[in-house]
Amino acid sequence: MIIEKIEYSTNFIKDLKKLPKDIIDIAVKKEKIFKENPLHSSLRTHELHGDFKGIWSISINTNYRIIFERQKNGDILFISIGNHDIYKHL
């Protein structure tokens, strides 16, 4: 499955700007992998549980994540990016 379109929430863009440049560079590489193969093993793509059902996470590295949801039209919305604290803001 190839991802055709990714949209970015205002929160995602705001959070992205706060990250160190090396993390941003890795996130850009991971996004490219995600577009080509959203289930690539390096992303550790998984659905969240409980109150966050329907929201998914991919790993940038061991500390940083991108949180996203699939829209009804099939597009992807990146909601947030950051360390594990981002789960508190959902």
C-alpha positions in Angstrom: 0.0 0.0 0.0 1.3 3.4 -1.0 0.2 6.6 0.9 -1.0 9.1 -1.6 -1.5 12.2 0.6 -0.4 13.2 4.1 -1.8 16.3 5.7 -0.3 18.1 8.7 -2.2 19.5 11.6 -1.3 22.9 13.0 -0.1 21.1 16.2 2.1 18.8 14.2 3.8 21.8 12.4 4.2 23.6 15.7 5.7 20.5 17.4 8.0 19.8 14.5 9.5 23.3 14.7 10.5 22.6 18.3 12.5 19.5 17.5 16.3 19.3 17.1 17.5 19.3 13.5 18.8 15.8 13.6 15.4 14.5 14.7 13.7 16.5 12.0 16.1 14.9 9.4 15.3 11.4 10.7 11.5 12.2 10.7 11.7 13.3 7.0 13.4 10.0 6.1 10.8 8.0 8.1 8.0 9.9 6.3 9.4 8.8 2.9 9.5 5.2 4.1 5.9 5.6 5.5 4.6 6.8 2.1 6.1 3.8 0.3 5.3 1.2 2.9 3.3 2.3 6.1 3.9 -1.1 7.7 7.7 -1.1 7.2 9.3 -2.8 10.2 11.6 0.2 11.0 8.5 2.3 11.7 7.0 0.0 14.3 3.5 1.2 13.1 0.8 0.4 15.6 -2.7 1.5 16.7 -3.0 3.0 20.1 -5.5 1.6 22.6 -8.2 2.8 25.0 -9.2 6.4 24.6 -6.8 6.7 21.6 -8.4 3.9 19.5 -8.3 4.9 15.8 -5.1 6.8 16.3 -1.8 5.3 15.2 1.9 5.8 16.0 5.1 5.4 14.0 8.6 5.5 15.5 11.1 8.0 14.5 13.6 6.5 16.9 13.4 5.0 20.4 12.3 8.3 21.9 10.3 10.1 19.2 7.0 9.3 17.6 4.6 10.6 15.0 0.9 10.2 15.9 -1.5 10.1 13.0 -5.0 9.1 12.0 -6.5 7.8 8.7 -9.1 10.1 7.3 -12.4 8.9 5.9 -11.2 9.6 2.4 -8.1 7.5 3.0 -5.6 10.4 3.4 -3.4 10.5 6.5 -3.4 13.3 9.0 -0.2 13.7 11.0 -1.5 15.0 14.4 1.6 15.4 16.5 5.3 14.6 16.7 7.6 14.4 19.7 8.7 12.2 22.6 6.3 10.1 24.7 4.8 13.3 26.2 2.8 13.8 23.0 0.3 11.2 24.2 -0.7 13.6 27.0 -1.8 16.2 24.5 -4.1 14.0 22.4 
